[in-house]
Amino acid sequence: MIPSMPGESYRGPLPPLTPPEIQLQMALERDIKILAQEIGERNYLNYINLRASADFLETEFLACGYQVERQAYQVNDQTFENLAVEIKGNVRPDEIIVIGGHYDSVAGCPGANDNGSGAAAVLELARLFANKTPKRTLRFVEFVNEEPPFAMTDGMGSLVYARYCKQRQDNIVGMLSLETMGYYSDELGSQRFPFPLGNFYPSTGNYIAFVTHLKSTSLVRQVVGSFRRHTQFPSEAAAVPGMITGVSYSDHWSFWEQGYPAVMVTDTAMFRYPYYHAWNDTPEQVNYDRLARVVAGLERVIEELVS
């Protein structure tokens, strides 16, 4: 039995973008084009590009006034880095919310949607919160090495980071993994599912999904409830056994492994996106209008999470 979720998915025409959302749309498009077009494929096989991506993200964080922690580790004589910035909470600083996404792309793929969209969303959210004073501590983290051959191994950047947090006894009360967020379709049948989820969710891929395992049910209910209260955009949420195909396929898995509650925010990637892990996962495939709406909605969700 899939746990019920609060609120209802938005139905109806999307409202016009607000002026801040138009600015957000332009910023997301700019950042995704830098990562996927100017830099391009970025991974251990294209190591110079991977380093260029990290340098770009660090420069942008610094421009917002953040101090950047570059967490370096080695695999097979290559150095890889996670990048983290933090806003200390002013009421409950020991309670931490992490917003993260990976900036590497799979081999042979420029990675505009997977995961330029998530990496850019993390960056834009960090910009939006740069001058805010949350009650809880808020971290934005750009992870390296989410893709094969590092996925779910000791070389996965988010696992390195989550283990580091556990060793320090960081009290992470919630983590959002922003993963492949930019593709939407209004065509019936554009959305597929691993068995048996097709019996429960719409087959038109026009929504953002919030996905987790059963142990993080409370967090996903809080997140999707907040999103639906504040954002006129279709949304679905699921807390299901982690063994179902695709449910654990991103950086939230690393936090599950350390006992932290975590939720993936996604367009469902391989179950919707025709260009998943392909050479034509390019910037023109991303729907920047809808991505901006989702990221604006996440800003409001995060505001509630850190209040």
Backbone hydrogen bonds in HBPLUS format (Angstrom, degrees):
<---DONOR---> <-ACCEPTOR-->    atom                        ^
c    i                          cat <-CA-CA->   ^        H-A-AA   ^      H-
h    n   atom  resd res      DA  || num        DHA   H-A  angle D-A-AA Bond
n    s   type  num  typ     dist DA aas  dist angle  dist       angle   num
A0021-GLU N   A0018-THR O   3.00 MM   3  5.07 117.4  2.40 100.3 116.4     1
A0022-ILE N   A0018-THR O   2.91 MM   4  6.24 147.6  2.01 155.8 166.0     2
A0023-GLN N   A0019-PRO O   3.09 MM   4  6.40 157.4  2.14 151.1 156.3     3
A0024-LEU N   A0020-PRO O   2.93 MM   4  6.17 149.7  2.02 140.8 149.9     4
A0025-GLN N   A0021-GLU O   2.81 MM   4  6.03 154.6  1.88 145.9 152.4     5
A0026-MET N   A0022-ILE O   3.08 MM   4  6.34 160.2  2.12 147.9 152.0     6
A0027-ALA N   A0023-GLN O   2.99 MM   4  6.23 154.9  2.06 145.8 152.8     7
A0028-LEU N   A0024-LEU O   2.90 MM   4  6.10 162.4  1.93 155.7 159.8     8
A0029-GLU N   A0025-GLN O   3.05 MM   4  6.23 163.2  2.08 149.7 154.3     9
A0030-ARG N   A0026-MET O   3.00 MM   4  6.16 158.7  2.04 144.9 150.9    10
A0031-ASP N   A0027-ALA O   2.98 MM   4  6.18 168.3  2.00 153.0 155.4    11
A0032-ILE N   A0028-LEU O   2.94 MM   4  6.05 164.7  1.96 152.8 157.2    12
A0033-LYS N   A0029-GLU O   3.00 MM   4  6.08 157.5  2.05 146.5 152.7    13
A0034-ILE N   A0030-ARG O   3.03 MM   4  6.30 148.2  2.14 145.1 154.0    14
A0035-LEU N   A0031-ASP O   3.01 MM   4  6.29 165.3  2.04 151.7 154.8    15
A0036-ALA N   A0032-ILE O   2.83 MM   4  5.88 173.2  1.84 156.5 158.9    16
A0037-GLN N   A0033-LYS O   2.85 MM   4  4.94 143.4  1.98 125.7 134.7    17
A0038-GLU N   A0033-LYS O   2.93 MM   5  6.42 157.6  1.98 154.3 161.7    18
A0039-ILE N   A0034-ILE O   2.86 MM   5  6.03 146.8  1.97 154.7 164.1    19
A0040-GLY N   A0035-LEU O   2.91 MM   5  5.98 138.9  2.08 123.1 136.2    20
A0105-SER N   A0042-ARG O   2.79 MM  63  5.37 165.5  1.81 151.6 154.4    21
A0046-ASN N   A0043-ASN O   2.89 MM   3  5.05 133.7  2.11 103.6 117.3    22
A0050-LEU N   A0046-ASN O   3.02 MM   4  6.35 149.3  2.11 146.0 155.8    23
A0051-ARG N   A0047-TYR O   2.92 MM   4  6.21 159.6  1.97 152.7 156.9    24
A0052-ALA N   A0048-ILE O   2.92 MM   4  6.16 149.8  2.01 142.0 151.3    25
A0053-SER N   A0049-ASN O   2.91 MM   4  6.15 148.2  2.01 145.6 153.3    26
A0054-ALA N   A0050-LEU O   3.14 MM   4  6.48 158.6  2.19 147.4 152.1    27
A0055-ASP N   A0051-ARG O   2.94 MM   4  6.20 158.6  1.99 149.4 155.5    28
A0056-PHE N   A0052-ALA O   2.91 MM   4  6.10 156.6  1.96 145.8 152.1    29
A0057-LEU N   A0053-SER O   2.97 MM   4  6.23 168.2  1.99 155.3 157.6    30
A0058-GLU N   A0054-ALA O   2.92 MM   4  6.08 160.3  1.96 148.7 154.6    31
A0059-THR N   A0055-ASP O   2.94 MM   4  6.10 161.9  1.97 149.0 153.9    32
A0060-GLU N   A0056-PHE O   3.04 MM   4  6.31 156.4  2.09 150.5 156.7    33
A0061-PHE N   A0057-LEU O   2.96 MM   4  6.21 158.2  2.01 150.8 156.7    34
A0062-LEU N   A0058-GLU O   2.88 MM   4  6.11 165.8  1.90 155.9 159.9    35
A0063-ALA N   A0059-THR O   2.99 MM   4  6.19 147.2  2.10 141.0 150.0    36
A0064-CYS N   A0061-PHE O   2.98 MM   3  5.27 143.2  2.12 104.0 115.0    37
A0066-TYR N   A0061-PHE O   3.31 MM   5  5.70 159.2  2.36 147.5 141.4    38
A0065-GLY N   A0062-LEU O   2.91 MM   3  5.13 158.5  1.96 108.6 115.6    39
A0069-GLU N   A0084-ALA O   2.84 MM  15  5.10 178.5  1.84 159.9 160.3    40
A0084-ALA N   A0069-GLU O   2.91 MM  15  5.10 159.9  1.95 143.9 150.6    41
A0071-GLN N   A0082-ASN O   2.82 MM  11  5.05 150.3  1.90 146.2 153.4    42
A0082-ASN N   A0071-GLN O   3.00 MM  11  5.05 155.5  2.06 137.4 140.6    43
A0073-TYR N   A0080-PHE O   2.91 MM   7  5.49 149.0  2.01 152.9 161.6    44
A0080-PHE N   A0073-TYR O   2.80 MM   7  5.49 170.2  1.81 169.8 172.5    45
A0075-VAL N   A0078-GLN O   2.93 MM   3  5.40 155.9  1.98 153.5 160.9    46
A0078-GLN N   A0075-VAL O   3.01 MM   3  5.40 156.9  2.06 116.0 123.5    47
A0083-LEU N   A0142-GLU O   2.97 MM  59  5.13 163.0  2.00 144.7 150.3    48
A0142-GLU N   A0083-LEU O   2.79 MM  59  5.13 160.6  1.83 153.3 158.9    49
A0085-VAL N   A0140-PHE O   2.94 MM  55  5.41 153.9  2.01 151.3 159.9    50
A0140-PHE N   A0085-VAL O   2.99 MM  55  5.41 156.6  2.05 144.1 151.3    51
A0087-ILE N   A0138-LEU O   2.80 MM  51  5.18 156.1  1.86 152.7 160.8    52
A0138-LEU N   A0087-ILE O   2.92 MM  51  5.18 162.5  1.95 150.3 154.5    53
A0090-ASN N   A0134-PRO O   2.94 MM  44  6.42 155.0  2.01 145.6 151.4    54
A0091-VAL N   A0135-LYS O   3.19 MM  44  4.64 160.5  2.23 122.1 123.3    55
A0092-ARG N   A0135-LYS O   2.79 MM  43  5.67 166.0  1.81 139.8 144.5    56
A0095-GLU N   A0092-ARG O   3.06 MM   3  5.72 165.4  2.09 121.7 126.3    57
A0137-THR N   A0095-GLU O   2.95 MM  42  6.06 142.4  2.09 163.6 167.9    58
A0096-ILE N   A0171-ASN O   2.98 MM  75  5.96 162.1  2.01 153.4 152.0    59
A0173-VAL N   A0096-ILE O   2.86 MM  77  5.72 142.7  2.00 142.9 154.6    60
A0097-ILE N   A0137-THR O   2.90 MM  40  6.28 159.3  1.94 159.1 164.6    61
A0139-ARG N   A0097-ILE O   2.87 MM  42  6.21 164.7  1.89 167.3 170.5    62
A0098-VAL N   A0174-GLY O   2.97 MM  76  6.42 161.4  2.01 153.4 158.7    63
A0176-LEU N   A0098-VAL O   2.88 MM  78  6.36 156.4  1.94 160.3 167.5    64
A0099-ILE N   A0139-ARG O   2.84 MM  40  6.13 159.0  1.88 154.1 160.9    65
A0141-VAL N   A0099-ILE O   2.92 MM  42  6.27 158.9  1.96 148.7 153.9    66
A0100-GLY N   A0176-LEU O   2.93 MM  76  6.25 172.7  1.94 170.0 172.3    67
A0178-LEU N   A0100-GLY O   2.78 MM  78  6.09 166.0  1.80 162.9 166.6    68
A0101-GLY N   A0141-VAL O   3.17 MM  40  6.74 145.1  2.30 156.6 167.0    69
A0143-PHE N   A0101-GLY O   2.84 MM  42  5.85 159.1  1.88 134.8 141.0    70
A0103-TYR N   A0143-PHE O   2.85 MM  40  6.11 154.2  1.92 171.6 170.2    71
A0109-CYS N   A0106-VAL O   3.21 MM   3  5.67 138.7  2.39 146.1 142.3    72
A0116-GLY N   A0111-GLY O   2.90 MM   5  5.80 137.4  2.08 132.3 145.8    73
A0112-ALA N   A0281-ASP O   3.04 MM 169  5.58 163.1  2.07 135.1 136.7    74
A0117-SER N   A0112-ALA O   2.87 MM   5  6.28 113.7  2.31 136.5 154.9    75
A0119-ALA N   A0115-ASN O   2.87 MM   4  6.12 171.7  1.88 162.4 164.7    76
A0120-ALA N   A0116-GLY O   2.87 MM   4  5.85 160.8  1.91 145.1 150.9    77
A0121-ALA N   A0117-SER O   2.97 MM   4  6.04 147.3  2.08 135.9 145.5    78
A0122-VAL N   A0118-GLY O   2.96 MM   4  6.22 157.5  2.01 150.5 155.3    79
A0123-LEU N   A0119-ALA O   3.11 MM   4  6.36 160.0  2.15 144.1 149.5    80
A0124-GLU N   A0120-ALA O   2.83 MM   4  6.08 162.7  1.86 153.2 157.7    81
A0125-LEU N   A0121-ALA O   2.91 MM   4  6.03 160.2  1.95 150.5 155.8    82
A0126-ALA N   A0122-VAL O   2.96 MM   4  6.17 151.4  2.05 144.5 152.7    83
A0127-ARG N   A0123-LEU O   3.01 MM   4  6.36 149.6  2.11 145.6 153.8    84
A0128-LEU N   A0124-GLU O   2.96 MM   4  6.26 155.0  2.02 146.3 153.0    85
A0129-PHE N   A0125-LEU O   3.03 MM   4  6.25 139.7  2.20 145.3 155.0    86
A0130-ALA N   A0127-ARG O   3.30 MM   3  5.19 157.0  2.36 100.0 106.8    87
A0132-LYS N   A0129-PHE O   3.02 MM   3  5.12 171.0  2.03 116.6 117.8    88
A0135-LYS N   A0306-VAL O   2.92 MM 171  5.66 133.1  2.14 150.7 163.1    89
A0136-ARG N   A0306-VAL O   2.97 MM 170  4.72 150.8  2.05 132.4 135.7    90
A0157-GLY N   A0144-VAL O   2.92 MM  13  4.78 127.7  2.20 139.9 149.6    91
A0150-PHE N   A0147-GLU O   3.00 MM   3  5.87 140.8  2.16 134.1 132.5    92
A0153-THR N   A0150-PHE O   2.98 MM   3  5.35 131.8  2.22 151.7 140.4    93
A0156-MET N   A0153-THR O   3.13 MM   3  5.59 169.8  2.14 118.1 120.3    94
A0159-LEU N   A0156-MET O   3.06 MM   3  5.40 125.9  2.36 105.9 119.9    95
A0160-VAL N   A0156-MET O   3.05 MM   4  6.39 157.8  2.10 157.3 164.2    96
A0161-TYR N   A0157-GLY O   2.96 MM   4  6.24 157.4  2.01 148.3 154.9    97
A0162-ALA N   A0158-SER O   2.81 MM   4  5.92 164.5  1.83 145.3 149.8    98
A0163-ARG N   A0159-LEU O   2.95 MM   4  5.98 160.1  1.99 146.3 151.6    99
A0164-TYR N   A0160-VAL O   3.11 MM   4  6.24 152.3  2.19 139.6 147.4   100
A0165-CYS N   A0161-TYR O   2.93 MM   4  6.28 153.1  2.00 151.0 158.5   101
A0166-LYS N   A0162-ALA O   2.95 MM   4  6.21 153.8  2.02 144.1 151.4   102
A0167-GLN N   A0163-ARG O   2.87 MM   4  6.14 156.9  1.93 151.3 157.2   103
A0168-ARG N   A0164-TYR O   3.10 MM   4  6.35 146.4  2.22 142.2 150.7   104
A0170-ASP N   A0165-CYS O   2.91 MM   5  5.21 170.5  1.92 156.3 154.1   105
A0169-GLN N   A0166-LYS O   2.95 MM   3  4.79 149.9  2.04  98.5 107.9   106
A0175-MET N   A0261-PRO O   3.08 MM  86  6.36 123.2  2.41 131.9 147.4   107
A0263-VAL N   A0175-MET O   2.87 MM  88  6.29 153.5  1.94 157.5 164.6   108
A0177-SER N   A0263-VAL O   2.82 MM  86  6.11 166.2  1.84 156.1 160.6   109
A0265-VAL N   A0177-SER O   2.79 MM  88  5.95 169.2  1.80 160.1 159.6   110
A0179-GLU N   A0265-VAL O   2.99 MM  86  6.01 172.5  1.99 165.7 168.1   111
A0267-ASP N   A0180-THR O   2.80 MM  87  6.02 165.6  1.82 154.6 150.9   112
A0287-ASN N   A0182-GLY O   2.78 MM 105  5.55 174.9  1.78 167.5 165.7   113
A0185-SER N   A0205-GLY O   2.76 MM  20  5.08 164.5  1.78 125.0 130.4   114
A0190-SER N   A0187-GLU O   3.11 MM   3  5.56 151.1  2.20 136.3 134.4   115
A0189-GLY N   A0203-SER O   2.86 MM  14  5.00 131.9  2.09 119.0 134.1   116
A0191-GLN N   A0203-SER O   3.06 MM  12  4.61 161.6  2.10 127.2 122.4   117
A0192-ARG N   A0271-PHE O   2.81 MM  79  4.91 161.2  1.84 161.6 163.4   118
A0197-LEU N   A0194-PRO O   2.92 MM   3  5.98 138.6  2.09 146.7 149.1   119
A0199-ASN N   A0196-PRO O   3.14 MM   3  6.09 170.4  2.15 127.7 130.7   120
A0200-PHE N   A0197-LEU O   2.92 MM   3  5.45 165.7  1.94 119.8 124.7   121
A0206-ASN N   A0204-THR O   2.94 MM   2  5.79 139.0  2.11 102.1  92.0   122
A0208-ILE N   A0234-PRO O   3.14 MM  26  6.51 159.8  2.18 140.6 138.0   123
A0236-GLU N   A0208-ILE O   3.01 MM  28  6.43 152.2  2.09 154.9 160.2   124
A0209-ALA N   A0266-THR O   2.83 MM  57  5.28 163.8  1.86 158.9 163.6   125
A0266-THR N   A0209-ALA O   2.94 MM  57  5.28 162.2  1.98 148.9 154.8   126
A0210-PHE N   A0236-GLU O   2.89 MM  26  6.33 146.9  2.01 143.9 154.7   127
A0238-ALA N   A0210-PHE O   2.85 MM  28  6.35 151.8  1.93 163.3 169.3   128
A0211-VAL N   A0264-MET O   2.84 MM  53  5.09 164.9  1.87 149.9 154.8   129
A0264-MET N   A0211-VAL O   2.82 MM  53  5.09 170.9  1.83 159.4 158.2   130
A0212-THR N   A0238-ALA O   2.92 MM  26  6.29 143.7  2.06 154.7 165.5   131
A0240-VAL N   A0212-THR O   3.04 MM  28  6.51 157.7  2.09 151.2 146.6   132
A0216-SER N   A0213-HIS O   3.08 MM   3  5.77 154.3  2.15 118.6 125.7   133
A0217-THR N   A0214-LEU O   3.21 MM   3  5.24 153.9  2.28 116.0 113.2   134
A0220-VAL N   A0216-SER O   3.11 MM   4  6.44 169.0  2.13 162.3 164.7   135
A0221-ARG N   A0217-THR O   2.98 MM   4  6.12 156.9  2.04 153.7 160.0   136
A0222-GLN N   A0218-SER O   3.07 MM   4  6.26 153.5  2.14 142.4 149.6   137
A0223-VAL N   A0219-LEU O   2.89 MM   4  6.14 160.5  1.92 155.5 160.9   138
A0224-VAL N   A0220-VAL O   2.94 MM   4  6.01 175.0  1.95 151.8 153.1   139
A0225-GLY N   A0221-ARG O   2.99 MM   4  5.79 150.6  2.08 136.6 145.7   140
A0226-SER N   A0222-GLN O   3.08 MM   4  6.16 155.9  2.14 140.9 146.9   141
A0227-PHE N   A0223-VAL O   2.93 MM   4  6.20 165.6  1.95 153.1 157.4   142
A0228-ARG N   A0224-VAL O   2.95 MM   4  6.04 164.3  1.97 148.8 152.4   143
A0229-ARG N   A0225-GLY O   3.10 MM   4  6.26 144.2  2.23 139.9 149.3   144
A0230-HIS N   A0226-SER O   3.19 MM   4  6.35 147.6  2.30 150.8 158.2   145
A0231-THR N   A0227-PHE O   2.91 MM   4  5.62 134.2  2.12 153.2 162.1   146
A0244-ILE N   A0241-PRO O   3.18 MM   3  6.05 171.0  2.18 125.9 128.1   147
A0247-VAL N   A0244-ILE O   3.15 MM   3  5.86 161.6  2.18 139.1 144.8   148
A0249-TYR N   A0246-GLY O   3.23 MM   3  5.05 167.5  2.24 105.8 109.3   149
A0250-SER N   A0248-SER O   2.91 MM   2  5.90 140.4  2.07 103.7  93.6   150
A0253-TRP N   A0250-SER O   3.20 MM   3  6.01 149.2  2.30 119.8 125.7   151
A0254-SER N   A0251-ASP O   3.18 MM   3  5.51 130.7  2.44 104.4 115.0   152
A0255-PHE N   A0252-HIS O   3.01 MM   3  5.29 126.3  2.31 104.0 117.5   153
A0256-TRP N   A0252-HIS O   2.98 MM   4  6.39 154.0  2.05 152.7 161.1   154
A0257-GLU N   A0253-TRP O   2.94 MM   4  6.24 156.6  2.00 152.5 158.5   155
A0258-GLN N   A0255-PHE O   3.10 MM   3  5.17 137.4  2.29  98.3 110.0   156
A0260-TYR N   A0255-PHE O   2.85 MM   5  5.12 157.5  1.90 153.7 146.0   157
A0259-GLY N   A0256-TRP O   2.85 MM   3  5.01 163.2  1.87 113.7 117.4   158
A0271-PHE N   A0268-THR O   3.07 MM   3  5.52 167.8  2.08 136.0 133.0   159
A0272-ARG N   A0269-ALA O   2.90 MM   3  5.67 166.7  1.92 132.3 134.2   160
A0273-TYR N   A0269-ALA O   2.67 MM   4  5.23 159.3  1.71 162.9 164.8   161
A0276-TYR N   A0273-TYR O   3.40 MM   3  5.54 152.3  2.48 119.3 115.8   162
A0278-ALA N   A0275-TYR O   3.19 MM   3  5.24 142.6  2.34 135.3 125.3   163
A0281-ASP N   A0278-ALA O   3.21 MM   3  5.67 147.1  2.33 121.4 117.8   164
A0285-GLN N   A0282-THR O   2.99 MM   3  5.80 165.5  2.01 128.7 133.5   165
A0286-VAL N   A0283-PRO O   3.22 MM   3  5.67 160.5  2.26 113.5 119.0   166
A0291-LEU N   A0287-ASN O   2.96 MM   4  6.12 158.4  2.01 150.8 157.9   167
A0292-ALA N   A0288-TYR O   2.93 MM   4  5.91 156.3  1.99 140.5 146.2   168
A0293-ARG N   A0289-ASP O   3.22 MM   4  6.57 150.5  2.31 141.6 149.3   169
A0294-VAL N   A0290-ARG O   3.05 MM   4  6.35 156.6  2.11 150.0 155.7   170
A0295-VAL N   A0291-LEU O   2.94 MM   4  6.21 165.5  1.96 156.3 159.8   171
A0296-ALA N   A0292-ALA O   2.89 MM   4  6.01 159.8  1.93 148.2 154.1   172
A0297-GLY N   A0293-ARG O   2.96 MM   4  6.14 148.7  2.06 139.8 148.6   173
A0298-LEU N   A0294-VAL O   2.84 MM   4  6.19 147.1  1.95 146.4 156.3   174
A0299-GLU N   A0295-VAL O   2.95 MM   4  6.28 144.8  2.07 145.5 154.7   175
A0301-VAL N   A0297-GLY O   3.02 MM   4  6.39 149.6  2.12 143.7 153.0   176
A0302-ILE N   A0298-LEU O   2.81 MM   4  6.00 169.2  1.82 158.0 159.6   177
A0303-GLU N   A0299-GLU O   2.99 MM   4  6.20 152.9  2.06 143.2 150.9   178
A0304-GLU N   A0300-ARG O   3.28 MM   4  6.55 148.7  2.38 138.8 145.4   179
A0304-GLU N   A0301-VAL O   3.05 MM   3  5.31 122.3  2.40  99.7 113.6   180
A0305-LEU N   A0301-VAL O   2.95 MM   4  6.30 154.0  2.02 147.8 156.2   181
A0306-VAL N   A0302-ILE O   2.94 MM   4  6.13 151.7  2.02 156.6 161.5   182
A0307-SER N   A0304-GLU O   3.26 MM   3  5.16 161.9  2.30 101.6 106.9   183
